[in-house]
């Protein structure tokens, strides 16, 4: 699949990713002296994020690398990342400034060391690089059988010394300047997983794979104290430097142990600090703050300001620890996206700023019991949410979200404003809570008023509940609504109709209030999923044969059928105006169908199949979630900010792939998306048979007949002042092309009124076509008149009369010019205006001259002929419009 192609999508371009904060790699803490602020650097896939500790606000996102980052480190100036056997150095948290290549295996350890960077690969090769020159300074190779390097650190105050830890349990101290092994520590039976400098010189903390923690003096090779954690290998260590002798140790199951080094005992356990292994933990220098991150896609900052030695959560950035299964915009402004993940949590992500993110928590069977610490959480947790519906109309009064859980008949309500589970658990009484029936909820929808919820079950039943009280209000059908599982259910915007689709290949339309069946439509194939656009009444149905049907709720007919997907359709979304239907399928394509034309207008490939789609109510963003991806990806709608030419795509169209937002380098992706778009330039006249207007402002020609009235009304109260004598050199406008000033150019036109038409009089044969090539372009009479204002046109037409220096032949030439304008059907409005003013000024002279009368009669015939055809078209259009407004369709 050609992911990263320059074509991609015409409508959508990648904007950014939401909900991505951390992965299994340990974070790095940096201190900015100028800002006097700490920053956290975390790896996310093939790029890294930088956050400030003060507010956990994102500061920068690095440019993407070709592969996922395997190791992360940083010093005062640069951030170092390893991908495969290459090491890259980033400056300004953004761009690569150095590359170090030479490893034959994947690099898994990095240590900045002054002007050098030390890297260790899986083949046990240690290379010391010069940062600026990118040259290899030193290479050390260890025997993998006897000493496999698993940890590395620089002991404080030890000049040019590096301490290596091995998976065999031993330690070695090296001088990297002289390339000498200074000392070999016997070590311990278990492998070394962590080496960390303590606040005391010569003393280091050693974490072992057995869970043992050793505080060891490397100067005298003595173990000062030992601790044992029962949660598995030590994943990370950190020491407080604010006056409290406390050590924190991370574990693979998400617990943190706090040990008092003076009393040599465990003082506190921070259980379930993360849902997965603690990837890294760091005490800020001189502050009672502990920063932790884990593979559960979370960053947490803990503060130690309470009695008992434990930390409380100060601030956090949390995403899904497992891929989202369903996303949906909540509210009418499009600023919040609800997301349900396979980790069982329901979260809200803000498209404006991360500080507005909130977690609604994990579903629980018994909310009160789950708060008791004596109970195990696993027994009370509900499984992951499969689908949910939300409505913001009454969210300030009662619960506004209803969710279905995997394998559960019971559906749960959630309160968005409180950010927690709601008051009700909706379950029909007909099954008497018999869990052996394997009946579960499959579809749900909340009415637009927020008062009722409709729930479809795998048994074919559809039930209605009241959102405020949680009481059962009835069911659809005498026994069942469908003979198979309900695949989709929706209520229209006015609570008049309910539409449902089932595995029995039927779409049923019901009266919402009486719950009576109105119509049943046989689809011929079982539906997979459905989606209703309430404003337009369009009900989209994705079938198991990968085709799409669109049902019009007004006419109750299938109005569109689309085919083209080569895999199961996972989700659908409508644009706010109901014009587009956007679909995502397991063939890794996201397609946009234009409903009015019934055509596919956009299609692009993504690397991972999209499992859920949602379009913002304002139409500015499309959000998607994908297989094996923890984030929510935003795609901006290009049609809102630029001209996009949409053309029907052929049936054999092969889409090209683009990378997910936030994961491609700058300048890549959508820079050339519109290169194939045809820029349409409208000609002056679309067709010779069409009457075309001039597009000039109305003020340029509409008041020509009333110019004398306007001049009388605008007559100055004082006589005009005598202008100064004209300068010897005519004033010009500054620029590359010399041009006379507008005031002097106007004077030239006014005092030489008959100049243009006198020039054209000898060429009477070309007057019939003013746009003929015989005329120089600067002397086209129609073009010159277009450039004039009403007063200038009035002066020109008055100057055509014999008593004003004109001639009868000039008058005759003007009538021929108007006739040619009517023949060409161009500038129809100007021809009418010029002819009306001409007749007003010269009607008496025309009646006295036979030649002018003959020419005027020809113009009259052409005018009547053109107007008759236009009037016929007007009448036809008005008749059709009147019929469509009054007829009952």
KAURQUI-V841885 format. One record per residue. N is the residue number from 0. OMEGA is omega in radians with two decimals (none if undefined). NEAR is the number of other C-alpha atoms within 10 Angstrom. D_FIRST is the distance of its C-alpha to the first C-alpha in Angstrom with 2 decimals. Layout:
n: [N N]
omega: [OMEGA OMEGA]
near: [NEAR NEAR]
d_first: [D_FIRST D_FIRST]
//
This chain:
n: [0 1 2 3 4 5 6 7 8 9 10 11 12 13 14 15 16 17 18 19 20 21 22 23 24 25 26 27 28 29 30 31 32 33 34 35 36 37 38 39 40 41 42 43 44 45 46 47 48 49 50 51 52 53 54 55 56 57 58 59 60 61 62 63 64 65 66 67 68 69 70 71 72 73 74 75 76 77 78 79 80 81 82 83 84 85 86 87 88 89 90 91 92 93 94 95 96 97 98 99 100 101 102 103 104 105 106 107 108 109 110 111 112 113 114 115 116 117 118 119 120 121 122 123 124 125 126 127 128 129 130 131 132 133 134 135 136 137 138 139 140 141 142 143 144 145 146 147 148 149 150 151 152 153 154 155 156 157 158 159 160 161 162 163 164 165 166 167 168 169 170 171 172 173 174 175 176 177 178 179 180 181 182 183 184 185 186 187 188 189 190 191 192 193 194 195 196 197 198 199 200 201 202 203 204 205 206 207 208 209 210 211 212 213 214 215 216 217 218 219 220 221 222 223 224 225 226 227 228 229 230 231 232 233 234 235 236 237 238 239 240 241 242 243 244 245 246 247 248 249 250 251 252 253 254 255 256 257 258 259 260 261 262 263 264 265 266 267 268 269 270 271 272 273 274 275 276 277 278 279 280 281 282 283 284 285 286 287 288 289 290 291 292 293 294 295 296 297 298 299 300 301 302 303 304 305 306 307 308 309 310 311 312 313 314 315 316 317 318 319 320 321 322 323 324 325 326 327 328 329 330 331 332 333 334 335 336 337 338 339 340 341 342 343 344 345 346 347 348 349 350 351 352 353 354 355 356 357 358 359 360 361 362 363 364 365 366 367 368 369 370 371 372 373 374 375 376 377 378 379 380 381 382 383 384 385 386 387 388 389 390 391 392 393 394 395 396 397 398 399 400 401 402 403 404 405 406 407 408 409 410 411 412 413 414 415 416 417 418 419 420 421 422 423 424 425 426 427 428 429 430 431 432 433 434 435 436 437 438 439 440 441 442 443 444 445 446 447 448 449 450 451 452 453 454 455 456 457 458 459 460 461 462 463 464 465 466 467 468 469 470 471 472 473 474 475 476 477 478 479 480 481 482 483 484 485 486 487 488 489 490 491 492 493 494 495 496 497 498 499 500 501 502 503 504 505 506 507 508 509 510 511 512 513 514 515 516 517 518 519 520 521 522 523 524 525 526 527 528 529 530 531 532 533 534 535 536 537 538 539 540 541 542 543 544 545 546 547 548 549 550 551 552 553 554 555 556 557 558 559 560 561 562 563 564 565 566 567 568 569 570 571 572 573 574 575 576 577 578 579 580 581 582 583 584 585 586 587 588 589 590 591 592 593 594 595 596 597 598 599 600 601 602 603 604 605 606 607 608 609 610 611 612 613 614 615 616 617 618 619 620 621 622 623 624 625 626 627 628 629 630 631 632 633 634 635 636 637 638 639 640 641 642 643 644 645 646 647 648 649 650 651 652 653 654 655 656 657 658 659 660 661 662 663 664 665 666 667 668 669 670 671 672 673 674 675 676 677 678 679 680 681 682 683 684 685 686 687 688 689 690 691 692 693 694 695 696 697 698 699 700 701 702 703 704 705 706 707 708 709 710 711 712 713 714 715 716 717 718 719 720 721 722 723 724 725 726 727 728 729 730 731 732 733 734 735 736 737 738 739 740 741 742 743 744 745 746 747 748 749 750 751 752 753 754 755 756 757 758 759 760 761 762 763 764 765 766 767 768 769 770 771 772 773 774 775 776 777 778 779 780 781 782 783 784 785 786 787 788 789 790 791 792 793 794 795 796 797 798 799 800 801 802 803 804 805 806 807 808 809 810 811 812 813 814 815 816 817 818 819 820 821 822 823 824 825 826 827 828 829 830 831 832 833 834 835 836 837 838 839 840 841 842 843 844 845 846 847 848 849 850 851 852 853 854 855 856 857 858 859 860 861 862 863 864 865 866 867 868 869 870 871 872 873 874 875 876 877 878 879 880 881 882 883 884 885 886 887 888]
omega: [-3.04 3.14 -3.11 3.11 -3.10 -3.09 3.08 -3.07 3.08 -3.06 -3.00 3.02 -3.08 -3.13 3.09 -3.13 3.09 2.98 3.08 -3.06 -3.03 3.00 -3.00 -3.13 3.14 3.10 3.08 3.11 3.11 3.10 3.14 -3.06 -3.11 3.13 -3.05 -3.06 3.08 3.10 3.11 3.08 3.12 3.11 3.09 3.13 -3.09 3.04 3.09 -3.13 3.07 -3.13 2.96 -3.09 -3.03 -3.11 -3.04 3.06 -3.11 -3.08 -3.09 3.01 -3.07 2.96 -3.05 3.06 -3.08 -3.10 3.12 3.14 -3.13 3.13 -3.03 3.08 -3.11 2.95 -3.04 -3.02 -2.96 3.00 -3.09 3.09 3.11 3.00 -3.07 3.12 -3.12 3.08 -3.14 3.09 -3.12 3.01 3.12 3.10 -2.95 -2.90 3.13 3.11 3.12 3.07 -3.14 -3.11 -3.13 3.11 3.09 -3.14 -3.10 3.10 -3.12 3.09 3.08 3.10 3.01 -3.02 -3.12 3.12 -3.11 3.04 -3.12 -3.13 -3.13 -3.13 -3.07 3.09 3.08 3.09 3.11 -3.13 3.06 -3.07 2.94 -2.98 -3.02 -3.07 -3.12 -3.13 3.12 -3.13 -3.08 3.04 3.11 3.13 3.13 3.03 -3.04 -3.11 -3.07 -3.10 3.08 -3.03 3.14 3.12 -3.12 3.09 3.06 3.12 -3.10 -3.14 3.11 -3.04 3.09 -3.09 3.09 3.12 3.14 3.02 -3.05 3.07 3.06 3.09 -3.11 3.09 3.05 3.10 -3.06 2.92 -3.02 3.10 3.14 -3.14 3.14 3.00 -3.07 -3.08 3.07 3.11 -3.11 3.07 -3.00 -3.08 -3.10 -3.12 3.10 3.12 -3.08 2.94 -3.09 3.09 3.06 3.08 -3.14 3.10 3.11 -3.07 3.13 3.03 -3.09 3.06 -3.07 3.14 3.11 -3.09 -3.13 3.11 -3.08 2.96 -2.92 3.04 -3.06 3.11 -3.13 -3.13 3.14 3.05 -3.07 3.12 -3.13 3.08 -3.14 3.03 -3.04 -3.04 3.12 -3.09 3.07 -3.10 -3.12 3.12 3.03 -3.07 3.08 -3.13 -3.12 3.08 3.13 -3.11 -3.06 3.07 3.08 3.14 3.14 -3.09 -3.14 -3.09 3.03 3.11 3.07 3.07 3.12 -3.03 3.06 -3.05 3.09 -3.14 3.08 3.13 3.08 -3.10 -3.09 3.03 3.06 -3.06 3.10 3.04 3.02 3.14 -3.13 -3.11 3.04 -3.11 -3.14 3.02 -3.06 2.95 3.07 -3.07 3.07 -3.13 3.13 -3.10 3.10 3.13 3.12 2.99 -3.11 3.12 3.08 3.06 -3.11 2.98 -3.13 3.05 -3.11 3.09 -3.10 -3.11 -3.11 3.10 3.12 3.07 -3.13 3.12 3.04 -3.08 -3.14 3.09 -3.09 2.96 -3.03 2.99 3.09 3.05 3.04 -3.03 3.08 3.11 -3.10 3.06 -3.07 3.05 3.12 -3.11 -3.05 -3.11 3.09 -3.09 -3.07 3.12 3.05 -3.09 3.06 -3.08 3.09 3.07 3.08 -3.11 3.02 -3.05 3.09 3.13 -3.14 3.06 -3.11 -3.13 -3.06 -3.13 3.10 3.08 3.09 3.10 3.09 3.02 -3.11 3.12 -3.11 3.11 3.12 -3.04 -3.09 -3.12 -3.10 3.13 3.14 -3.06 -3.08 -3.10 3.07 -3.06 -3.05 -3.11 -3.06 -3.07 3.04 3.09 -3.05 3.10 3.13 3.10 3.13 3.09 3.13 3.10 -3.04 -3.02 -3.09 -3.05 3.09 -3.10 -3.14 -3.06 -3.05 -3.11 3.06 -3.05 3.03 -3.10 -3.07 3.08 -3.07 3.03 -3.11 3.01 -3.06 3.04 -3.11 3.13 -3.06 -3.09 3.10 3.14 -3.11 3.05 -3.09 -3.01 -2.97 2.95 -2.98 -3.12 3.13 -3.10 -3.02 -3.10 3.10 3.10 3.11 -3.06 -3.09 -3.09 3.13 3.06 -3.14 3.14 -3.08 -3.07 -3.11 3.06 3.09 3.13 -3.08 3.11 3.13 -3.06 -3.04 3.05 3.13 -3.04 3.07 -3.07 3.11 3.10 -3.11 3.13 3.01 -3.07 3.11 3.12 3.03 -3.07 -3.08 -3.07 -3.07 -3.09 3.10 -3.08 3.09 3.12 3.14 -3.11 -3.13 3.10 3.12 3.05 3.13 3.10 3.07 -3.13 3.09 -3.11 3.14 3.10 -3.11 3.09 -3.11 -3.04 -3.09 -3.12 3.10 -3.04 2.98 3.14 -3.11 3.08 -3.07 3.12 3.08 3.08 -3.10 2.94 -3.12 3.07 -3.03 2.90 -3.05 -3.02 -3.10 3.14 3.07 -3.13 3.12 -3.04 3.07 -3.09 3.12 -3.12 -3.10 3.13 -3.12 3.08 3.10 3.12 -3.12 3.08 -3.12 2.97 -2.96 -3.07 -3.11 -3.12 3.12 -3.08 -3.11 -3.11 3.04 -3.07 -3.13 3.09 3.06 3.09 -3.10 3.01 3.09 -3.13 3.06 -3.10 -3.12 -3.13 -3.14 3.12 3.01 -3.04 3.13 3.02 -3.11 3.06 -3.12 3.10 -3.14 3.10 -3.12 3.10 -3.08 -3.08 -3.13 3.09 3.06 2.94 -3.08 3.13 3.12 -3.09 -3.10 2.93 -3.10 -3.06 3.09 -3.07 -3.13 3.04 3.09 3.11 2.96 -3.02 3.09 -3.12 3.10 -3.04 -3.13 -3.12 -3.14 -3.06 2.96 -3.06 3.14 -3.14 3.07 -3.12 2.98 -3.05 3.13 -3.09 3.09 -3.14 -3.14 3.13 2.99 3.12 -3.11 -3.14 3.10 3.07 -3.08 -3.11 2.91 3.12 -3.12 2.97 -2.94 3.13 3.06 3.09 -3.07 -3.02 2.98 -2.98 -3.12 3.08 -3.12 -3.12 -3.07 -3.06 -3.14 -3.05 3.13 3.13 -3.13 3.12 -3.13 3.12 3.08 3.13 -3.12 -3.10 -3.12 -3.10 3.10 -3.09 3.06 -3.03 3.01 -3.11 -3.12 -3.12 3.11 -3.11 3.09 -3.09 3.10 3.14 3.13 3.03 -2.98 3.12 -3.09 -3.07 -3.02 -3.11 -3.13 -3.10 3.14 3.08 -3.05 3.05 -3.09 3.07 3.14 3.12 -3.09 -3.12 -3.11 -3.12 -3.09 3.06 -3.04 3.09 -3.02 -3.08 3.03 3.10 -3.12 -3.10 -3.11 -3.07 -3.00 -3.05 -3.11 -3.10 -3.08 -3.08 3.14 3.11 -3.13 3.13 3.12 3.14 -3.10 -3.10 -3.11 3.14 3.13 3.10 -3.13 3.11 3.13 -3.14 3.10 3.14 -3.13 3.12 -3.12 3.09 3.13 3.14 3.13 3.11 3.13 3.14 -3.14 3.13 -3.12 3.10 3.09 3.10 -3.04 -3.11 -3.13 3.10 3.12 3.12 3.13 -3.13 -3.05 -3.10 3.04 -2.91 -3.04 -3.08 -3.04 -3.05 3.07 3.14 -3.07 -3.02 -3.13 -3.12 -3.08 -3.10 3.14 3.14 3.12 3.13 -3.07 -3.13 -3.11 -3.10 3.12 -3.13 2.93 -3.06 -3.12 -3.08 3.04 -3.04 3.13 3.12 3.12 3.11 3.11 -3.10 -3.09 3.00 -3.13 -3.13 3.12 3.12 3.12 3.13 3.14 -3.10 3.06 -3.14 3.11 -3.09 -3.13 -3.12 3.09 3.13 -3.14 -3.09 3.11 3.14 3.10 3.07 3.13 3.09 3.11 3.11 3.08 3.11 3.12 3.12 3.12 3.08 3.11 3.11 -3.11 -3.13 3.04 3.10 -3.05 -3.13 3.13 3.13 3.12 -3.09 -3.14 -3.13 3.13 3.12 3.13 -3.14 3.12 -3.08 -2.95 -3.07 -3.12 3.14 -3.14 -3.12 -3.12 -3.09 -3.13 -3.14 3.12 3.12 3.14 -3.14 3.14 3.11 3.08 3.12 -3.14 3.12 3.14 3.14 -3.14 3.14 -3.14 -3.10 3.12 3.13 3.12 -3.13 3.10 3.12 3.09 -3.11 3.11 -3.14 3.13 3.12 3.13 3.13 3.12 3.13 -3.12 3.13 -3.03 -3.06 3.08 -3.13 none]
near: [12 14 16 19 18 18 19 26 25 24 22 22 22 22 17 17 20 22 23 22 28 27 21 21 19 24 28 20 23 22 17 11 9 6 7 8 12 16 19 19 26 26 26 21 19 19 22 25 21 24 20 18 21 11 13 19 15 17 13 15 20 24 19 21 19 11 12 17 23 20 22 24 22 21 17 12 13 20 24 22 29 26 19 18 19 18 24 19 24 19 14 12 20 18 17 19 12 16 18 20 13 11 19 13 15 18 25 22 21 24 21 21 19 11 10 19 24 23 26 26 22 18 17 21 20 21 22 21 22 18 21 12 12 15 15 17 16 15 15 14 14 13 11 15 9 12 19 23 31 22 24 25 21 21 21 16 9 12 11 15 22 21 21 22 27 22 22 19 23 21 25 19 21 20 16 19 12 10 13 12 13 12 14 14 15 11 19 15 13 18 22 30 24 23 25 20 19 22 14 9 14 17 22 24 23 27 29 26 18 18 21 19 22 20 20 20 17 18 9 9 15 13 16 11 13 15 15 17 17 11 16 16 25 27 23 27 26 24 25 21 17 14 9 14 16 22 20 22 26 29 24 19 18 22 19 27 21 21 21 16 18 9 10 13 13 17 16 16 17 16 12 13 21 25 18 20 23 28 23 24 27 22 24 20 14 11 13 17 22 23 22 24 31 28 22 24 24 23 26 20 23 19 17 16 12 9 7 9 16 16 20 15 13 13 17 18 22 22 29 26 26 19 21 31 22 24 26 24 25 23 17 13 11 19 19 21 22 25 30 26 23 19 18 24 22 28 26 24 25 18 17 11 12 16 14 12 20 20 19 21 14 19 24 20 15 12 15 8 14 17 12 10 8 8 11 12 14 10 11 15 16 20 20 23 27 20 21 25 23 27 22 17 16 15 18 12 11 21 29 26 25 27 28 27 21 19 18 19 24 20 22 24 25 25 20 25 14 13 15 20 22 20 17 18 16 24 22 20 9 7 12 8 12 11 12 7 10 11 18 21 28 27 27 27 24 25 21 19 13 21 18 22 26 26 28 31 27 22 19 24 23 26 21 24 21 17 25 16 13 18 16 17 12 16 21 24 16 10 11 15 25 26 16 19 23 30 27 25 26 26 27 21 17 12 14 13 21 25 23 24 32 26 21 19 21 22 25 19 23 22 17 19 11 12 19 16 18 13 13 15 15 12 16 10 16 21 27 24 23 25 19 26 21 18 12 17 19 25 23 24 28 24 21 17 16 20 20 24 19 22 20 17 21 10 10 16 11 17 16 17 15 16 12 13 20 14 17 18 29 19 24 26 25 27 20 17 12 18 16 20 21 22 25 27 21 19 16 23 24 25 22 25 21 18 19 11 11 14 19 24 21 21 24 21 27 22 17 17 22 26 23 25 25 24 24 23 19 13 17 19 24 23 23 26 27 24 16 13 18 24 23 26 23 25 20 19 19 16 15 11 9 9 11 15 15 15 14 13 15 10 10 7 10 11 21 19 23 25 20 25 19 20 22 19 16 13 8 13 24 20 12 15 17 18 12 10 14 11 11 7 6 7 7 12 16 10 10 11 11 12 19 17 15 14 10 13 8 10 10 18 21 16 16 20 18 10 15 13 11 12 11 9 9 9 10 9 6 6 7 7 6 6 6 6 6 9 7 6 6 11 15 14 11 10 7 6 7 9 13 13 13 12 9 14 14 14 11 12 16 17 11 12 22 22 16 17 22 16 13 20 18 13 13 15 11 19 24 19 19 20 19 12 10 12 17 9 12 9 15 19 19 16 13 13 17 17 12 16 13 19 15 16 22 19 15 22 22 20 22 26 19 14 9 12 11 19 17 16 19 22 25 21 26 24 23 23 23 26 25 21 21 21 19 18 20 20 20 18 19 23 22 17 16 22 17 13 21 20 14 11 17 15 13 10 16 19 13 10 11 11 14 20 16 14 18 20 12 14 21 13 12 16 17 11 12 16 13 12 10 13 11 11 12 11 11 11 12 12 11 10 11 11 11 11 9 8 7 6 6]
d_first: [0.00 3.80 5.66 9.20 9.48 13.12 13.12 12.09 15.03 18.49 20.44 19.04 18.45 18.08 21.60 22.05 21.87 24.95 26.38 24.89 27.84 27.73 26.26 27.97 28.98 32.48 33.13 35.09 38.13 39.16 42.38 42.73 46.32 46.48 45.08 46.88 44.00 41.76 37.97 35.43 32.11 29.53 26.06 23.26 19.91 19.02 21.94 25.58 27.95 31.60 34.20 37.93 40.13 42.63 40.50 37.14 35.68 32.45 33.33 30.15 26.45 25.23 22.44 19.27 18.70 15.62 16.45 18.75 22.41 24.52 27.91 29.70 33.09 35.05 38.36 40.35 38.25 34.76 32.05 30.57 27.26 25.85 22.28 22.34 25.20 25.22 27.48 27.14 30.04 29.61 32.41 33.23 30.73 28.05 27.31 27.11 30.36 30.52 28.33 29.81 28.31 30.21 29.45 28.36 27.13 25.77 28.22 29.58 32.76 33.61 37.09 38.15 41.54 43.32 42.06 39.88 36.87 36.92 33.79 33.73 31.00 30.63 32.57 35.53 35.52 36.96 36.54 38.51 37.02 38.87 37.08 37.97 37.88 34.80 36.85 37.43 40.91 41.32 39.60 41.01 39.99 41.17 41.71 39.10 41.58 44.38 42.72 39.05 38.51 37.41 38.91 40.18 42.48 45.04 48.50 50.19 52.87 51.96 51.52 48.76 48.49 45.40 45.65 43.15 42.84 41.73 40.39 43.69 45.65 47.23 47.24 47.70 48.89 47.93 49.08 46.02 48.18 50.33 47.78 50.32 50.21 52.94 53.17 51.70 51.99 52.58 50.35 49.89 48.79 45.49 42.54 42.38 39.56 40.85 43.22 44.59 47.48 50.31 52.53 55.15 55.11 54.74 53.41 49.81 48.17 46.50 44.25 43.94 41.65 44.74 45.04 47.98 48.43 50.74 52.45 53.30 55.51 54.03 57.21 59.40 56.77 57.99 56.27 57.80 56.45 54.04 52.23 50.37 47.69 47.00 43.39 41.77 40.72 41.32 38.07 39.68 43.14 44.78 48.39 50.18 51.93 53.89 56.99 55.98 55.52 52.56 49.53 46.34 44.21 40.83 39.84 36.77 37.76 38.02 41.79 43.56 46.98 49.51 52.23 55.50 56.16 59.85 60.65 58.04 56.85 53.99 54.73 51.84 48.68 45.85 44.21 40.76 40.13 36.43 34.77 33.16 34.28 35.88 33.53 36.07 39.41 41.50 44.98 45.34 48.11 51.41 50.05 50.09 46.36 43.81 40.06 37.76 34.05 32.12 28.88 29.78 28.31 31.83 34.19 37.89 41.02 44.23 47.74 50.80 53.67 55.11 57.66 56.60 54.15 51.01 48.42 47.46 44.13 44.50 41.07 37.51 33.92 32.32 28.94 27.70 27.80 25.49 22.58 23.96 24.24 25.71 26.17 28.65 30.40 34.08 36.75 36.92 36.06 32.44 33.15 32.62 29.78 30.82 28.45 29.08 27.39 27.37 29.96 32.42 33.02 33.06 32.46 32.69 30.63 31.97 29.93 32.96 33.82 33.24 36.98 36.85 34.52 36.34 35.95 37.70 37.78 37.22 38.66 41.94 44.17 47.28 46.93 50.42 50.26 46.94 48.70 51.20 50.35 52.03 49.42 46.11 43.24 41.03 43.55 43.60 39.95 38.23 34.78 31.67 31.68 29.59 30.38 32.91 34.53 36.30 38.85 40.59 43.64 46.00 44.27 47.37 49.55 47.70 44.36 41.44 38.54 38.39 35.88 35.20 34.70 32.95 35.53 38.36 40.67 41.87 40.13 40.81 41.67 40.75 42.52 40.37 43.30 44.60 41.16 41.93 42.26 44.58 47.86 46.93 45.23 45.00 45.69 47.49 50.79 50.48 48.85 51.46 48.84 48.27 45.08 45.14 44.04 40.36 40.21 37.90 37.02 33.82 34.07 36.04 36.99 39.64 41.73 41.62 45.13 44.13 46.99 45.41 42.44 41.28 39.75 38.30 38.61 37.09 40.55 40.32 42.73 42.30 44.63 45.76 46.90 48.59 46.68 49.85 51.77 49.08 51.34 50.23 50.98 50.25 47.72 46.33 47.76 50.94 49.26 45.50 43.27 40.86 41.29 37.86 35.96 35.55 31.92 32.71 35.84 36.60 39.76 40.19 41.33 45.02 45.36 46.36 43.72 41.53 38.63 37.13 34.64 35.04 33.74 36.62 34.52 36.93 36.80 40.23 41.77 44.70 47.41 46.67 50.33 51.91 48.77 49.62 47.12 46.91 44.25 41.91 38.94 37.39 33.60 33.41 30.48 30.43 28.90 26.35 26.94 28.88 29.40 32.45 32.89 36.58 37.50 36.39 36.95 33.54 32.45 28.81 28.24 24.99 25.75 24.71 23.54 20.75 22.90 24.63 28.33 30.21 33.90 36.46 38.97 41.64 41.73 40.37 38.20 34.56 33.81 30.07 27.62 23.86 21.31 17.63 16.04 14.78 15.72 18.69 19.43 20.16 21.93 23.13 24.87 27.10 27.75 31.34 32.73 31.20 29.59 25.92 24.43 21.22 19.41 16.77 15.62 14.10 11.21 9.93 11.17 14.30 16.41 19.75 22.42 25.60 28.51 31.27 29.44 27.50 24.27 20.67 20.69 17.52 14.03 11.05 8.10 8.83 7.87 10.94 12.49 15.50 18.78 21.19 21.70 24.88 25.99 28.87 32.19 32.44 29.05 28.02 25.20 22.62 22.20 19.55 19.42 16.53 16.40 17.69 18.28 21.89 21.71 21.98 19.88 21.58 20.24 22.98 24.01 24.14 26.61 29.31 29.61 28.61 28.76 25.56 25.56 23.99 23.52 22.76 19.32 19.57 19.01 16.32 14.37 10.61 9.51 7.60 6.68 9.65 11.07 13.88 17.32 19.42 16.73 16.04 18.59 21.25 20.76 16.97 15.14 17.44 19.89 18.89 17.79 20.92 21.01 20.52 23.07 26.34 29.27 32.03 35.54 38.25 41.05 44.65 45.19 42.54 44.88 48.46 49.55 48.43 50.88 49.35 50.71 51.08 49.16 52.00 53.27 56.00 58.44 58.38 59.93 60.81 64.08 65.52 68.23 69.26 69.25 73.04 73.00 70.33 72.29 75.48 73.83 72.36 75.60 76.26 79.32 80.35 80.71 78.01 78.84 79.51 76.50 77.01 77.53 74.44 73.42 73.88 70.16 67.94 65.43 61.79 58.49 56.81 53.60 52.30 53.75 57.47 58.29 61.61 61.94 61.44 65.05 66.55 64.16 65.21 68.85 68.35 66.93 69.66 72.53 71.20 70.53 70.98 69.25 66.08 67.73 70.58 68.05 66.58 69.91 70.70 67.35 68.15 66.08 62.88 63.74 62.30 58.84 58.58 55.05 56.20 55.45 59.24 59.17 58.04 55.20 57.36 60.13 58.30 60.75 58.20 55.97 58.99 60.08 56.63 56.95 60.35 61.30 63.68 66.78 65.76 65.12 68.47 70.26 68.68 69.68 73.19 73.56 73.14 76.66 79.57 81.51 78.59 78.29 76.16 77.06 76.90 74.50 72.15 72.31 71.63 68.61 67.17 67.50 65.71 62.89 62.56 62.66 59.82 57.73 58.37 57.51 54.16 53.49 52.23 53.57 55.34 56.41 57.88 59.81 61.45 62.33 63.71 65.71 67.18 68.37 69.68 71.74 73.08 74.33 75.63 76.49 80.22 79.77 77.41 80.02 82.66 80.68 80.12 77.23 75.39 76.16 74.70 71.49 71.26 71.65 68.71 66.55 67.76 66.78 63.24 62.91 64.13 61.82 58.70 59.70 60.49 57.01 55.46 57.79 56.82 53.12 54.05 56.09 53.34 50.82 53.41 54.30 50.71 50.20 53.46 52.53 49.16 50.95 53.77 52.47 51.42 47.91]
//
